[in-house]
Amino acid sequence: MSRRRTAAAGAVVVALVALLATAYPRPAVAVTDAATSVTCTAEQQAITDAQQDRVWSIAATRLVALSGPLTLPFGATGSSTYVRTSAYAWTAGFYPASLWLMYEHTSDPAWLRLAEEYTQRVLPVASWHGTHDLGFMVGLPAGLGERIDPSPVRMNAYATALRTAARSLSTRWNGRVHALRSSYYGASWGVIIDSAMNAPMLIEVGQREGGVDGQRLVRRGAQHMLTLANSFVRADGSTRHRLAFNPRTGAVAGPIYGQGLSTSSTWSRGQAWAINGFAQAFGLTGDARLLDAARRTADYWISHVPAGCIPAWDLDVTDDDAPRDSSAAAITADGLLALSRVETDAARSASYRAYALTTLGTLASAPWTIDEGRGVLQRQSYNVPADPREGTYSWGDAYLLHALAAAAALTS
C-alpha cells in the first residue's frame, strides 16, 4: 500500500497505521513525505530480545555459508551470483568484522578461528597507499580483533596493523585542502563523504601513539573531519557525496557526480556515513564542531525518514518504486547509538537511542531480514545509477550486527 503525505500530516498517518496494525497483518508499506520515499512496517517499535536472537541466528547460518574460498564476500544483486573479492577491495574488512561480532556474541571458539583467519587475509593491506578506505578494510576488523581476541600475541599484531594502516592513509594528506585525498575523479583531486568512516582511525591511533608522529595523525584525522563538516554538510544538515578541490590552493572546485540522484541531492548511504563518522570523531576529540555536524546530519535524516522506516537509495527520491537501501538505515542506526553514547544533551541522547532501536526493530523483520536467502540484510543498494537492483552486501550485514551489539550493550 502506497500513500503520499506531507510532513504536517506525517504524525496522523503514523498514528493511523499503528491503529490499523492491531487488526491487520504487518505488511511493508511505502510512505512518502514531501522529500523522501520511505518504506515502513505497519507498526514501529523498538527491537525486542526475540528479534535480536532471530537476527543473530540468521547471521550464524549465512556467515558460515559464505566462508571457505581464499577470497572475501562482497554481495549479490538480484538473483545474480554472490560476488567475492580480493583483500584489496574496499569491502574486504566487513566480513571479518561480522565474524568478530559473532564471536563476541557467542563466545564460540569456532567463530574466533574464522575471525582470526579472515582478518589475517586483510592485514597485509595495511601498508597499501593506494586507497583511502583503510578504515573500512583494516581499521574495522583489526580494531574489533584487538578488543575481542583473547590472544595477546594476536592483539599486538592487530595493533601493529592499525598503526601501519593509519600511517598509510596519512600519506594521502594535503595540507592546503586540509583533507586526505579519496581519489582522482578524471583530472580532479577529490574527496567523498564516505571518508568520514576512515579518518577517525588516524585520530584513534594517533592518540595512542602520542609524541610528534601521533599528534600529526590526530591533527590530520580531525582536520579532515572538519573539512567534511565545513564543505560537505549543507546548511540544512544534508550532505554532498563528492567534491573536487584545487590541491594547490585548497579551494573547493565544485561537486563531482557520485552515486546519488544528482550533485545537489542527498545520497542515503552517504548521509549515513556522515552521521556515523561524525559521532565517532566527536567521541574521540570532544570537538564541539564535530558534535554540531553529527547532530545536524542526524537531525536531517530523522526529519526525512520516520522512525522505523527505510529510505530509498537517495533522500531526494519520491518514487515509491525506487530501490530501498536498508544498509543506509543500518549504518545510521549504528551511528545514532554511537552518538547517543557521547551526546552531551540527555534529551537528545535518549531521542537518538530510541530512534535507532526502532529502526533496528524494522530491520530485524521481513523483508529486511528473512529466513531464506543469501547474506543477512536484504534490500540493500550498492550503486543505483550503475545497477538499480536491490541486493545483499557485506557492509550492511556488518553494520547491522555492529548496531545489534551496541543495542545489547545498553542493557548489559
C-alpha angles and dihedrals in degrees: 000000000000125000132181116215141168122233091253092056094045097097092050092052093048091050091049093049090050090051093050090050090071090065104031138045120268108258122173107258129189113234121183129194126189092285114024140035110225135176117221137182114240091250124042114205140147116271114272130219089250091054092049091051090050094052093048089050092051090047092052092056096042098044093051089050090055095053125092120064120083090255135079129252118254107166147252136260119216111324094331125127115283106259124225128192143194122263088265096070116105089240097054096105099054099076095050088046090056089050091054090051090051090052092048090050097047107023085218110152090215089068090046091056092049093046091050092047096050095041089054088058092061101038094085088061089070091085094051115112094188099090141049091208098083091118089063097037101043109000097062101047096034091047091052091044092052090052099041110028110098093209113097090202093056092041088057091049090053092048090051091051090051091053091048092048092050092051091047092051090046090063088072091065121126113194094202095052091037089222145098112252113246096191146307110270103199102311093335125110099227145190127192131203091240086075088077086082095051105043095064088069089068091052094048095046093043092052090054094045098049121180125080095311093048093048089052091054092048092048094049094046093047094045091050089055090048090051088054091048093049101040107024103039111078123215092264093051097257119127140230118228104214135011132184119221133193101245092204098052103019092232121144107254096190145275124312119209111248133158100316132093092268141335089271097048130086115249106216098223091045090056089049092051089051095051092048096043096047090049090053093045094050091048089055099042108024087221108159091211090063091047088053090051091048092050095046095048091045093048091049090054093047092048091055102035115048117222112279094021132114119220133223116258091273125035090225092059114109098174110111090205093057119112117273124224112215090171090065089054092049093049090048093049090051091047094049091052088051090048092048089057094056101028110122094207111076095207092051091047092054092046094051091047093050092048092050093049091050091050089051089051088060096043090052089060134072133306091029095050116023136181094239129041145062123300125008106262117049133201096037123152126221112179108344097184088059098035121006095194118115117232148157120272140181096242094057090049092051096049093044090055092042090054092047090053090050091048091051090051089061091071101032 
